[in-house]
Amino acid sequence: MERLSGMDASFLYLETPTQMLHVCGLIILDGSTIPGGYSFAKLRDELAIRVETMPSFKRRLEDSRFNLDHPVWVDDSDFDIERHVHRIAVPAGGREELAELCGSIASQPMDRTRPLWEMFFIEGLEDGSIAVMSKMHHANVDGVTGANLMSQLCSLEPDTPRPEFDHRPKGAGTASSLDITIDGMLAFVSRPLRMAKMLPGSLALLPRWIDRARKGEAMPAPFTAPRTSLNGAITGHRSIAYGELSLDDVKLVKNTFGVKVNDVVLTMCAGALRKYLENRDELPDESLVSIVPVSVHDKSDRPGTNQISAMFTQLGTDIADPIERLYMIAERNTINKDHNEALGATLLQDWAQFAAPAVFGSAMRVYASLKLAERHPVVHNLVVSNVPGPPLPLYFMGARIKQMYPLGPVFHGAGLNVTVMSLNGRLNVGLVACKELAPHLWDLADAFSEALAELVKAARTHARKRKRSAASS
């Protein structure tokens, strides 16, 4: 067996019927590139073969009523690929119809008695493409591990032979209720000592944060974000929208103004949100605050799948001029990153170890049922992630990937998730929202291209002025 880390298990405890914490992905495939042509049965059987060498796809949760620690992973001895891979068709093959179907899939909770993943092969698109909607629980993947799993299903050529293994990778193993209980008890009795070691350093963080804030060197504090229609108690209904942009345009802006790709992405996101909220007559005077997940896989020595920390950042939605907003975000990102690193790469993981399933889960259900997210100041407005992808074409089991849209979860109080992923010279933007809080999500998705065009126009104007200035001197 493999004991879940506190961070991994927290995504189970935080889950409610309306706050489902699985991570989704939408891939659009060109079926004509598959050697021998597209066949659902052929791709399902190919996937079944590859899954045999990927233990994460074959492990399920196990627990005991007397377990005092987090649940464990065990191998699923009754694994059946047909319980996880499904074939459906979209009634009419446009983007809205596909997104509505994917939103319905994202709205369904996962069966915890089975390995926590599913794939839906969606046929019937207008242009003959095939869509694949994937779901994996956040307890089982984070951004890096999810990308690594997908990379094992992808190749750089359509007919690349599948990887061969001399032996099957080691799985999670098995466990009895007694094993889980005894091991959990040993971990539980060591908690007070571990907490005593962590407490002094953690208590010192607040005065340090206050000192940084006085100097203007701190991230925005939680509970300081302005309230919008996106910030309330969420339902279990999800809406999805997406868009594709030019990575070259993003790099043009980046190079012209001497900033980073992530600065441009956040500025573009802020521009789209400004337009969306202005059209609803609810743009706040203060800047929206986003959480940006930060991978610490290269800095953390803690066990578990989820190796992440969270950085709070201002989006500058209160700044009308896009270039002024870009420079502000670039400056604040440097400060926020430095502050986040000063907190420690493992702070979130270490404290998550003390999450008690009964208390944590019950508190979350009460919080959701009483809609407490609407009764206290907003913690943060949304989540924005930027995932770098390969600059080359990718093939998913022989089919060329045309677009790949990552789709993250939403939370009570922050009903919008924006995830951006680069692939083969394009920037794919995936949006997930609570349907009731964002009933017109396509308006926001379409505003991204307008926000990028605004930045590109400013970059070209800036470049022309610089050339004229150089020529005159």
BAMAR-753172 format. One line per 5 residues: number of its first residue (from 1); for each residue x, y, z of C-alpha. Coordinates in nm, 3 decimals, decimal comma, always signed. Layout:
NUM	X:Y:Z | ...
***
This chain:
1	+0,000:+0,000:+0,000 | +0,097:+0,364:-0,040 | -0,024:+0,616:+0,217 | -0,164:+0,938:+0,066 | +0,016:+1,251:+0,171
6	-0,183:+1,512:+0,359 | -0,188:+1,733:+0,050 | -0,322:+1,453:-0,171 | -0,580:+1,350:+0,088 | -0,693:+1,711:+0,139
11	-0,842:+1,708:-0,210 | -1,062:+1,421:-0,093 | -1,162:+1,592:+0,233 | -1,240:+1,923:+0,061 | -1,473:+1,757:-0,187
16	-1,848:+1,806:-0,152 | -2,139:+1,729:-0,389 | -2,095:+2,079:-0,535 | -1,716:+2,115:-0,504 | -1,579:+1,827:-0,708
21	-1,201:+1,821:-0,718 | -1,116:+1,632:-1,030 | -0,893:+1,776:-1,302 | -1,018:+1,755:-1,659 | -0,864:+1,793:-2,002
26	-1,010:+1,830:-2,349 | -0,805:+1,711:-2,646 | -0,913:+1,763:-3,007 | -0,768:+1,495:-3,236 | -0,723:+1,462:-3,611
31	-0,839:+1,105:-3,658 | -0,719:+1,095:-4,020 | -0,356:+1,072:-3,902 | -0,407:+0,740:-3,721 | -0,239:+0,458:-3,915
36	-0,523:+0,247:-4,052 | -0,787:+0,507:-3,961 | -0,982:+0,590:-3,646 | -1,159:+0,321:-3,451 | -1,281:+0,359:-3,094
41	-1,216:-0,009:-3,022 | -0,861:+0,021:-3,155 | -0,777:+0,324:-2,938 | -0,943:+0,168:-2,632 | -0,741:-0,152:-2,674
46	-0,420:+0,045:-2,730 | -0,492:+0,246:-2,416 | -0,552:-0,076:-2,220 | -0,206:-0,201:-2,318 | -0,034:+0,122:-2,215
51	-0,223:+0,144:-1,885 | -0,068:-0,188:-1,783 | +0,266:-0,008:-1,754 | +0,123:+0,297:-1,569 | +0,051:+0,214:-1,202
56	-0,126:+0,545:-1,133 | -0,408:+0,438:-1,363 | -0,465:+0,111:-1,174 | -0,463:+0,218:-0,809 | -0,771:+0,286:-0,602
61	-0,846:+0,420:-0,256 | -0,871:+0,196:+0,050 | -0,946:+0,288:+0,409 | -1,050:+0,144:+0,745 | -1,301:+0,284:+0,992
66	-1,031:+0,261:+1,261 | -0,767:+0,439:+1,053 | -0,641:+0,755:+1,226 | -0,431:+0,875:+0,933 | -0,496:+0,941:+0,564
71	-0,632:+0,672:+0,328 | -0,402:+0,454:+0,120 | -0,361:+0,354:-0,243 | -0,385:-0,015:-0,334 | -0,381:-0,195:-0,667
76	-0,726:-0,261:-0,810 | -0,740:-0,638:-0,854 | -1,069:-0,603:-1,045 | -0,949:-0,339:-1,292 | -1,148:-0,325:-1,616
81	-1,062:-0,068:-1,885 | -1,426:-0,060:-2,004 | -1,531:+0,096:-1,673 | -1,306:+0,392:-1,745 | -1,316:+0,448:-2,122
86	-1,645:+0,549:-2,283 | -1,771:+0,632:-2,631 | -2,029:+0,904:-2,684 | -2,137:+1,143:-2,961 | -2,213:+1,512:-2,955
91	-2,563:+1,585:-3,096 | -2,441:+1,873:-3,314 | -2,073:+1,919:-3,364 | -2,009:+2,286:-3,289 | -1,789:+2,426:-3,014
96	-2,083:+2,524:-2,792 | -2,238:+2,178:-2,816 | -1,906:+2,008:-2,741 | -1,840:+2,239:-2,446 | -2,189:+2,178:-2,307
101	-2,136:+1,802:-2,323 | -1,794:+1,836:-2,157 | -1,945:+2,058:-1,889 | -2,197:+1,785:-1,814 | -1,915:+1,529:-1,785
106	-1,719:+1,761:-1,554 | -2,030:+1,799:-1,335 | -2,040:+1,429:-1,246 | -1,859:+1,310:-0,930 | -1,612:+1,023:-0,956
111	-1,667:+0,673:-0,817 | -1,418:+0,635:-0,530 | -1,446:+0,255:-0,531 | -1,254:+0,247:-0,862 | -0,931:+0,402:-0,989
116	-0,999:+0,775:-1,005 | -0,987:+0,845:-1,378 | -1,210:+0,833:-1,687 | -1,182:+0,909:-2,059 | -1,467:+0,992:-2,294
121	-1,409:+0,960:-2,670 | -1,650:+1,206:-2,832 | -1,749:+1,162:-3,195 | -1,976:+1,361:-3,427 | -1,783:+1,689:-3,447
126	-1,859:+1,905:-3,752 | -1,508:+1,887:-3,899 | -1,467:+1,513:-3,841 | -1,229:+1,557:-3,548 | -1,241:+1,334:-3,242
131	-1,250:+1,486:-2,893 | -1,123:+1,316:-2,579 | -1,245:+1,443:-2,242 | -1,036:+1,310:-1,953 | -1,101:+1,325:-1,579
136	-0,853:+1,250:-1,301 | -0,900:+1,326:-0,934 | -0,668:+1,590:-0,791 | -0,570:+1,342:-0,519 | -0,409:+1,139:-0,797
141	-0,242:+1,414:-1,006 | -0,117:+1,769:-1,003 | -0,014:+1,972:-1,308 | +0,329:+1,812:-1,347 | +0,229:+1,451:-1,280
146	-0,079:+1,488:-1,502 | +0,139:+1,614:-1,788 | +0,381:+1,327:-1,730 | +0,101:+1,072:-1,747 | -0,032:+1,222:-2,069
151	+0,319:+1,223:-2,217 | +0,329:+0,845:-2,179 | +0,022:+0,825:-2,403 | +0,170:+1,062:-2,661 | +0,451:+1,052:-2,914
156	+0,619:+1,277:-3,172 | +0,515:+1,056:-3,465 | +0,183:+0,888:-3,548 | +0,328:+0,539:-3,581 | +0,586:+0,543:-3,303
161	+0,587:+0,198:-3,138 | +0,472:+0,191:-2,778 | +0,749:+0,182:-2,514 | +0,866:-0,165:-2,418 | +0,939:-0,264:-2,059
166	+1,145:-0,557:-1,940 | +0,921:-0,579:-1,635 | +0,598:-0,422:-1,524 | +0,647:-0,114:-1,299 | +0,575:-0,171:-0,932
171	+0,222:-0,082:-0,826 | +0,078:+0,026:-0,492 | +0,037:-0,330:-0,363 | -0,236:-0,455:-0,132 | -0,342:-0,386:+0,227
176	-0,576:-0,530:+0,486 | -0,785:-0,321:+0,726 | -0,546:-0,422:+1,004 | -0,244:-0,303:+0,805 | -0,407:+0,031:+0,735
181	-0,512:+0,074:+1,100 | -0,175:-0,011:+1,256 | +0,028:+0,195:+1,010 | -0,213:+0,485:+1,053 | -0,189:+0,468:+1,431
186	+0,191:+0,486:+1,420 | +0,174:+0,792:+1,195 | -0,091:+0,955:+1,415 | +0,103:+0,927:+1,742 | +0,399:+1,108:+1,585
191	+0,191:+1,410:+1,486 | +0,222:+1,613:+1,810 | +0,602:+1,604:+1,790 | +0,601:+1,708:+1,423 | +0,357:+1,990:+1,494
196	+0,570:+2,113:+1,784 | +0,869:+2,136:+1,552 | +0,674:+2,328:+1,286 | +0,482:+2,571:+1,507 | +0,755:+2,824:+1,601
201	+0,862:+2,881:+1,242 | +0,502:+2,905:+1,120 | +0,402:+3,155:+1,392 | +0,685:+3,381:+1,282 | +0,542:+3,403:+0,928
206	+0,265:+3,650:+1,018 | +0,489:+3,929:+1,155 | +0,724:+3,876:+0,861 | +0,428:+3,908:+0,621 | +0,320:+4,231:+0,794
211	+0,675:+4,366:+0,774 | +0,694:+4,282:+0,403 | +0,356:+4,447:+0,343 | +0,478:+4,768:+0,507 | +0,772:+4,771:+0,266
216	+0,553:+4,689:-0,034 | +0,725:+4,351:-0,074 | +0,438:+4,114:+0,010 | +0,185:+3,914:-0,183 | -0,172:+4,036:-0,147
221	-0,312:+3,889:+0,173 | -0,601:+3,640:+0,168 | -0,949:+3,788:+0,226 | -0,856:+4,119:+0,057 | -1,001:+4,053:-0,291
226	-1,303:+4,251:-0,417 | -1,629:+4,064:-0,464 | -1,770:+3,994:-0,811 | -2,042:+3,768:-0,946 | -1,776:+3,496:-0,980
231	-1,728:+3,487:-0,603 | -1,997:+3,299:-0,420 | -2,109:+2,952:-0,317 | -2,085:+2,718:-0,615 | -2,332:+2,458:-0,736
236	-2,242:+2,124:-0,891 | -2,305:+2,251:-1,246 | -2,001:+2,331:-1,460 | -1,967:+2,538:-1,775 | -1,666:+2,507:-2,004
241	-1,528:+2,733:-2,277 | -1,197:+2,751:-2,456 | -0,991:+2,935:-2,713 | -0,670:+2,912:-2,914 | -0,418:+3,194:-2,949
246	-0,085:+3,253:-3,121 | +0,220:+3,187:-2,902 | +0,426:+3,401:-3,140 | +0,203:+3,698:-3,056 | +0,258:+3,635:-2,685
251	+0,635:+3,618:-2,740 | +0,624:+3,939:-2,946 | +0,474:+4,122:-2,649 | +0,716:+3,952:-2,410 | +1,024:+4,046:-2,613
256	+0,910:+4,399:-2,693 | +0,854:+4,496:-2,331 | +1,119:+4,276:-2,167 | +0,885:+4,072:-1,948 | +0,809:+3,700:-1,906
261	+0,553:+3,483:-2,083 | +0,362:+3,439:-1,757 | +0,339:+3,818:-1,719 | +0,180:+3,842:-2,064 | -0,060:+3,556:-1,987
266	-0,179:+3,721:-1,665 | -0,212:+4,059:-1,838 | -0,416:+3,901:-2,116 | -0,634:+3,727:-1,856 | -0,685:+4,059:-1,676
271	-0,782:+4,230:-2,002 | -1,040:+3,962:-2,077 | -1,182:+3,985:-1,725 | -1,201:+4,366:-1,750 | -1,411:+4,341:-2,065
276	-1,631:+4,064:-1,922 | -1,700:+4,251:-1,597 | -1,742:+4,590:-1,767 | -2,010:+4,440:-1,993 | -2,189:+4,321:-1,680
281	-2,142:+4,665:-1,517 | -1,957:+4,516:-1,221 | -1,587:+4,593:-1,272 | -1,455:+4,669:-0,920 | -1,232:+4,968:-0,847
286	-0,977:+4,737:-0,685 | -0,766:+4,478:-0,866 | -0,885:+4,119:-0,879 | -0,661:+3,875:-0,693 | -0,571:+3,538:-0,839
291	-0,411:+3,230:-0,693 | -0,138:+3,095:-0,918 | -0,042:+2,733:-0,838 | +0,336:+2,687:-0,825 | +0,503:+2,349:-0,876
296	+0,770:+2,262:-0,616 | +0,862:+1,921:-0,756 | +1,222:+2,036:-0,792 | +1,236:+2,180:-0,437 | +1,033:+1,945:-0,219
301	+1,150:+1,620:-0,062 | +0,806:+1,542:+0,083 | +0,615:+1,229:-0,030 | +0,297:+1,243:-0,234 | +0,175:+1,327:-0,581
306	+0,075:+1,691:-0,531 | +0,391:+1,896:-0,494 | +0,252:+2,249:-0,509 | +0,240:+2,581:-0,332 | +0,012:+2,876:-0,403
311	+0,107:+3,233:-0,492 | -0,139:+3,521:-0,456 | -0,104:+3,788:-0,724 | -0,278:+4,109:-0,836 | -0,416:+4,106:-1,192
316	-0,428:+4,481:-1,240 | -0,789:+4,477:-1,358 | -0,820:+4,829:-1,216 | -0,567:+4,956:-1,475 | -0,716:+5,046:-1,815
321	-0,392:+5,085:-2,011 | -0,269:+4,734:-2,111 | +0,102:+4,821:-2,106 | +0,085:+4,993:-1,770 | -0,098:+4,681:-1,649
326	+0,169:+4,455:-1,799 | +0,453:+4,639:-1,625 | +0,265:+4,638:-1,295 | +0,204:+4,262:-1,316 | +0,568:+4,195:-1,407
331	+0,686:+4,400:-1,109 | +0,440:+4,242:-0,865 | +0,510:+3,890:-0,992 | +0,876:+3,930:-0,903 | +0,783:+4,047:-0,553
336	+0,514:+3,781:-0,508 | +0,743:+3,502:-0,625 | +1,014:+3,612:-0,384 | +0,762:+3,626:-0,098 | +0,620:+3,284:-0,187
341	+0,969:+3,132:-0,188 | +1,044:+3,293:+0,147 | +0,743:+3,111:+0,296 | +0,905:+2,779:+0,205 | +0,839:+2,529:-0,071
346	+0,693:+2,269:+0,166 | +0,486:+2,488:+0,402 | +0,152:+2,393:+0,246 | +0,243:+2,023:+0,225 | +0,368:+2,009:+0,585
351	+0,054:+2,161:+0,736 | -0,171:+1,951:+0,514 | -0,034:+1,643:+0,692 | -0,242:+1,740:+0,996 | -0,574:+1,753:+0,808
356	-0,814:+1,525:+0,997 | -1,059:+1,354:+0,759 | -1,362:+1,357:+0,991 | -1,320:+1,717:+1,109 | -1,199:+1,857:+0,776
361	-1,467:+1,684:+0,569 | -1,752:+1,773:+0,806 | -1,642:+2,136:+0,826 | -1,630:+2,161:+0,447 | -1,982:+2,020:+0,410
366	-2,118:+2,267:+0,667 | -1,931:+2,551:+0,496 | -2,089:+2,454:+0,162 | -2,442:+2,396:+0,290 | -2,455:+2,730:+0,476
371	-2,301:+2,914:+0,176 | -2,046:+3,074:+0,406 | -1,835:+3,180:+0,106 | -2,089:+3,457:+0,057 | -2,066:+3,578:+0,420
376	-1,699:+3,658:+0,462 | -1,452:+3,868:+0,259 | -1,336:+3,709:-0,065 | -1,019:+3,500:-0,020 | -0,927:+3,524:-0,388
381	-1,124:+3,581:-0,708 | -1,008:+3,297:-0,933 | -0,731:+3,049:-1,013 | -0,497:+3,108:-1,309 | -0,244:+2,843:-1,418
386	+0,013:+2,857:-1,696 | +0,140:+2,515:-1,808 | +0,431:+2,509:-2,056 | +0,391:+2,241:-2,320 | +0,608:+2,101:-2,599
391	+0,687:+2,325:-2,900 | +0,641:+2,029:-3,138 | +0,337:+1,844:-3,276 | +0,212:+1,564:-3,051 | +0,023:+1,245:-3,136
396	-0,219:+1,079:-2,895 | -0,191:+0,707:-2,969 | -0,142:+0,787:-3,338 | -0,384:+1,079:-3,371 | -0,237:+1,428:-3,415
401	-0,338:+1,660:-3,132 | -0,490:+1,976:-3,279 | -0,567:+2,146:-2,948 | -0,521:+2,051:-2,583 | -0,721:+2,241:-2,320
406	-0,643:+2,177:-1,951 | -0,942:+2,233:-1,723 | -0,893:+2,275:-1,347 | -1,142:+2,265:-1,057 | -1,333:+2,556:-0,905
411	-1,389:+2,628:-0,537 | -1,648:+2,785:-0,310 | -1,587:+3,158:-0,322 | -1,388:+3,139:-0,647 | -1,606:+2,999:-0,922
416	-1,366:+3,042:-1,216 | -1,053:+2,853:-1,319 | -0,837:+2,965:-1,613 | -0,563:+2,731:-1,733 | -0,333:+2,813:-2,024
421	-0,114:+2,557:-2,202 | +0,128:+2,604:-2,492 | +0,152:+2,339:-2,765 | +0,325:+2,351:-3,103 | +0,331:+2,729:-3,135
426	-0,021:+2,783:-3,006 | -0,158:+2,890:-2,669 | -0,466:+2,695:-2,560 | -0,689:+2,859:-2,298 | -0,928:+2,640:-2,099
431	-1,198:+2,792:-1,878 | -1,411:+2,615:-1,618 | -1,673:+2,791:-1,408 | -1,974:+2,731:-1,191 | -2,254:+2,756:-1,444
436	-2,477:+2,972:-1,227 | -2,198:+3,218:-1,143 | -2,076:+3,250:-1,505 | -2,373:+3,178:-1,736 | -2,203:+3,343:-2,037
441	-1,857:+3,189:-2,019 | -1,801:+3,207:-2,397 | -1,807:+3,588:-2,368 | -1,505:+3,563:-2,141 | -1,329:+3,304:-2,358
446	-1,370:+3,518:-2,671 | -1,240:+3,824:-2,485 | -0,895:+3,660:-2,456 | -0,821:+3,706:-2,826 | -0,926:+4,073:-2,802
451	-0,703:+4,124:-2,497 | -0,405:+3,970:-2,677 | -0,472:+4,176:-2,992 | -0,468:+4,490:-2,777 | -0,125:+4,395:-2,639
456	+0,010:+4,306:-2,984 | -0,106:+4,640:-3,126 | +0,067:+4,823:-2,842 | +0,385:+4,618:-2,895 | +0,399:+4,700:-3,267
461	+0,336:+5,068:-3,200 | +0,614:+5,065:-2,942 | +0,851:+4,893:-3,188 | +0,778:+5,152:-3,462 | +0,842:+5,440:-3,224
466	+1,169:+5,283:-3,117 | +1,279:+5,244:-3,482 | +1,194:+5,606:-3,561 | +1,379:+5,721:-3,252 | +1,685:+5,515:-3,346
471	+1,677:+5,646:-3,704 | +1,650:+6,010:-3,598 | +1,942:+5,978:-3,360
***
